[in-house]
Amino acid sequence: MNHRSGFVNIIGNPNVGKSTIMNALVGERLSIITSKAQTTRHRIMGIVNGEDFQIIYSDTPGIINPAYKLQESMMKFVLSAFEDADIFLYITDVIESIDKNEHYISKLQKTNIPIILVINKIDLINQEKLEMLIDEWGKLLPKARLLAVSALKNFNINVLFDTILEKLPEGPEYFPKDSLTDKSERFFVAEIIREKILKNYKKEIPYSVEIEIESFKESEKIDHIRANIHVMRDSQKGIIIGHQGSMLKKVGTEARKDIESFLDKKVFLELFVKVNKDWRDKPLQLRKFGYQ
């Protein structure tokens, strides 16, 4: 049998379950998941290998109208997903408006690349409403293969995987067969820390934060990691640290446990908070943090 491979690029609005679905398809927790919008900031690849296939999934930020340069960079990751896809995985859910993001829907209507449209969170509605939704999406994207899933309940994820495999073109392996992702351990350590900030702080704080791994020293028994939490204002620094350092300690403890699980190794984690005024609108800072 000929080898099949391809890039399956995942696009859609914030909070529809893109990261949850990719993690389920890859079988690993690569993209962080929270209830907050804009959790995913980068384009993150997850690679699934079989003897005669290689699927390269690509999770992207949720589609938004940019308000500052960081968000402009995030949307560039989304646009790049339109340039190299072998299959589009457009994720929607049963809550969002069907006419949202007309510009991106229009791009999908014009493409000849296979589209799999996934309606997520079907555990939240009844069969009658689901059928109406499927009918509406079918009219909007008639060339797309429609699938209804519940990522939370792991319903129809196997059917989705089989559908992707069926549409995968013939091609070589793009990455070594033991590859899981294109990102480094440092990247995922930073994402774990950022996830804890998303979960422990409210309002603007999580969106004003960027994580920088200053040092990552490996040894036989324990890894020593030093990370900087960049915020935009002095007042945010105080909130991140908390009374007598209580909040920073909480974030550090939660992050260390998940990092140890991820690395399968003991970790000594040091967190420091730095004020980096208006970093979200500074091109040099954004490049430093990996936003091109």
Secondary structure as GFF3:
##gff-version 3
##sequence-region A 1 292
A	DSSP	beta_strand	4	12	.	.	.	ID=ss1
A	DSSP	alpha_helix	18	26	.	.	.	ID=ss2
A	DSSP	beta_strand	44	50	.	.	.	ID=ss3
A	DSSP	beta_strand	53	59	.	.	.	ID=ss4
A	DSSP	alpha_helix	69	81	.	.	.	ID=ss5
A	DSSP	beta_strand	87	93	.	.	.	ID=ss6
A	DSSP	alpha_helix	102	110	.	.	.	ID=ss7
A	DSSP	beta_strand	115	120	.	.	.	ID=ss8
A	DSSP	three_ten_helix	122	124	.	.	.	ID=ss9
A	DSSP	alpha_helix	127	140	.	.	.	ID=ss10
A	DSSP	beta_strand	145	148	.	.	.	ID=ss11
A	DSSP	alpha_helix	157	167	.	.	.	ID=ss12
A	DSSP	alpha_helix	185	200	.	.	.	ID=ss13
A	DSSP	three_ten_helix	205	208	.	.	.	ID=ss14
A	DSSP	beta_strand	210	217	.	.	.	ID=ss15
A	DSSP	beta_strand	222	231	.	.	.	ID=ss16
A	DSSP	alpha_helix	234	241	.	.	.	ID=ss17
A	DSSP	three_ten_helix	243	245	.	.	.	ID=ss18
A	DSSP	alpha_helix	246	263	.	.	.	ID=ss19
A	DSSP	beta_strand	266	275	.	.	.	ID=ss20
A	DSSP	three_ten_helix	279	281	.	.	.	ID=ss21
A	DSSP	alpha_helix	283	288	.	.	.	ID=ss22
###
